[in-house]
Amino acid sequence: MMKKYGLQLRVNPSQQKKQPQRPPISTSNIFGNDEDDDVNAKIARQATKKNVLKDIEERHKKAMEEDPSVFDYDGVFDQIQEAKVKPLI
């Protein structure tokens, strides 16, 4: 007989913890009208996406009116690099 190392306790089956039972997974009706729900969900997603894109475009226009160089990342980067080089010279 081999010895096992570590904590090996025997527990009676009546004292063992039972795993909680999961509720059964609800199954939809095979012949249900799921297609309508999918179409309505797609329409809602598209409407939301359209509104978000419109809002983003308005924000971009407003930002461009306030500062035309707001999206000029390369120009700002070049200015930073020039500022780093000037003190060295």
N, C-alpha and C positions, 0 to 999 in steps of 0.2 A: 504494500500500500504506500503510495507516494504522499508525502506531506505537502500541503499547500501553504504558501507563506502569505502573511497578511491577515487581515480580519475576515474570517470566514464564519459567519453565524448562520445557523439553520433557523429558518422561520417556518412555523406551521402554516399550511395553506390557509387556514381560517384566519390567521393574523396578518397575512400579506395584504398590502394595499392594493385595492382594485383600481385599475385605470378608469378614469371617468369616461362614461360613454358619451360619444359625440351625438348630437342630434342628427337624424338622417338628412342627407342632402336632398333638397327639394328638386324634383325633376319637373321640367316644364312639359306641357302637353305637346306631344309629337305633332299633332295636327293643329297646334295653336297658331295664333296670328302674330308671330314674332316679327315677321318682315315689316309690318307697319311700325312697330316700335323702333326697329333699326333705321327705317327711313326718317322717322321723326327725330331720332337722336342725331342722325347725320345733318339734317336740316338745321337743328339747333346749334350743332358744332360749327357749321359753316357760317351761320349768322353771327355767332360769337366771334369767330375768327375774323370775319369781315369788319365787325365793329372795332376789334382790337387793332387791326391793321390801319383802319381809318384814324384811330386815336394816335397811333405811332406816327403816321404821316403828318398829322396836325402838329404834334410836338416837334418834329423835325423842322417843319416850316417856321414855327415860332422861334426855335433855337437859331435858325439861320437868319431870321430877321434881327434878333438881338445881337448876334455876333457871326458875321459871315465866315470866319475862320474856325468855327466851332468843331468842324470835323476834319481839320487840317492837321492830322496827327504827324505826318512826315515833316511838315514845316516846323512844328513845335519841337520835334526830336532833333532836327538839324540845329535849331537855336540852342538847345541844351548842350549839344555836342560842341558847338562853337564857343559857348560860355565856358566849357571845361578846358578848351584848348587855349583861349586868350590869356588866362592868368599864368599859364606856363611859359608864354612867350615874353 
